Amino acid sequence: MKEFLYAVMNWIALVHDAILRLNDRGGACLNDKELHFLVIGLLGMLGVLVIYPLFRWLCRRGRVLTLVWIYVFSLVLGLTFAIEIGQKISGTGTMSFADIVSGVLGFLYMFAVFALIRVIIRLFGRLRRESKKTEGTKQTGTAQ
């Protein structure tokens, strides 16, 4: 896990240095806060431009549960990484990538159980409605 975080930090440092070089060469002379404002703002808007059409498409197809899953999965990833990084910084535990994987797998497993239960409930509901329609048709047909 430590190696992974160092690799990510190294990549971020390389990108940071490249942006600083562009800033210095371009004559913009933006300070650190202004660069963070622009870069994070642009990355956030890039995310919106990618995610918004996807979420609209899913909503039009009635896939609200898919949207919820994407949102919660993102939160679970962020939370598990934050917990592990916090353990490393505070010394309250051992930072481990396996812990992140285990936590995410726990969510995936429990969501799969939830989805299965939901499918079963919806099937029973559909069968019940069809049964009521059939009974209503039989009663109407015999009364005539």
N, C-alpha and C positions, 0 to 999 in steps of 0.2 A: 504494500500500500504506500509505503514511504517513497519507493522508487516512482510509482505512478504519480504521486503528488509533486515530486521534484520534476518529473518530465513535464507535467502541466505547467508548473511554475516557470520552468525554463522556456517553454513555448510562449507563454504570456510575456516573459521578459524580452524574448526576441521580437515579438510583435510590438511591444512597447517601445523598444529601441528603434525599430523601423519607423514607427509613427513619429518619434522624436526627431529622427533624421529628416523625414519629410517636412516636419514643422520648421526645422532649422534651415533647410535648403529653400523652402518656399517663402521664407521671409515673414511668415505669419506671426512668429514670436508669441505663441499662445503659452500661457503658464499651465502647470500641471492640472489645476482644477478645471480650466477651460477645455483642456484636452479630454479629461475624463467626461466632462459634460457632453462634448461632441461625440466621442467614440461610443460611450455607453448609450447615449441617446440614439445614435444611428443603429447600433446593434439591436436595441429595443424595437425601433421602428421596422427594422428588417424582420424581426420576429413577428411583429404585428402583420406585416405585409404577407408573410408566409402562412401564419396561423389563421388569420381572419377568414380568408377564402375557404380554407379547409373546414373551419368550424361552421361557417354559413352553409356549406355543402352538406355537412353532417346534420345540421338542424333541419334543413329542407327535407331530409330523408327520415326525420324522426329519430335520429341517433343521439339523443340527449345522454343516454348512459355511456356512450362512447366518449362524449365530451367530458363527462364526469370522470371517467377512467383516466383519460389523458391528463386532466388537471391533478387528480389525486396521485397518479403515478409520478408526475413531476414533483409534487410536494414530498412524496415518500423518498425519492432520490435525493432531493435537496436536504431533507431532514436527516437521512442516514449519513450522508457525507458530513453534515454539520456536527452530528453527534461524534463521529469518529475523529474529525479534526479537533473538536473540543476536548476529547479524551487525550489526544496527543499534546495539545497545548497545556491543559490543566494537569496532566499526569494522573488523571483519575481512572485511567484504563489503558488498554493497548489498542492503538489504532490498527485496524485490520480490514483489508479489502473483503475478506471472507465474511466479516460481520455485515458489511454493506450488502453483499450478495444474499446472505441469509435473510436479512430484513426485507429486501425486495422480493425474494422468493416467498416469504411469509405472506406479504400482501397479495402476490399473484395467486397463491394457493387459496387464500381466503376469498379473494374475488371470484375465483373459479367456482368455489362452493356456492357463493352468493348467486352467481349467474345460473348455476344449475338449479338451485331452489327456485329462482325467478322463472326459469323456463317451465319447470314442473307446475308452478302455480298458474302461469298463463295458459298452459295446455289444459289443465283442469277447468279453468274459467271458460275457455273456448268450448270445451266439450259440454259444459253445463249450459252455456247459451244455445248451442246447437240442439241439445236435448230439449230445451224449452221450446225452441222453434218447431221442432218435430212434433212435440206434444200439442202445441197450438194449432198446427196444420191438421193433425189427426182429429182434434176436437172440432175444428171448423168444417172439415170434410165430412164428418159423421152427422153433423147437425143439419146439413143441407139435404 
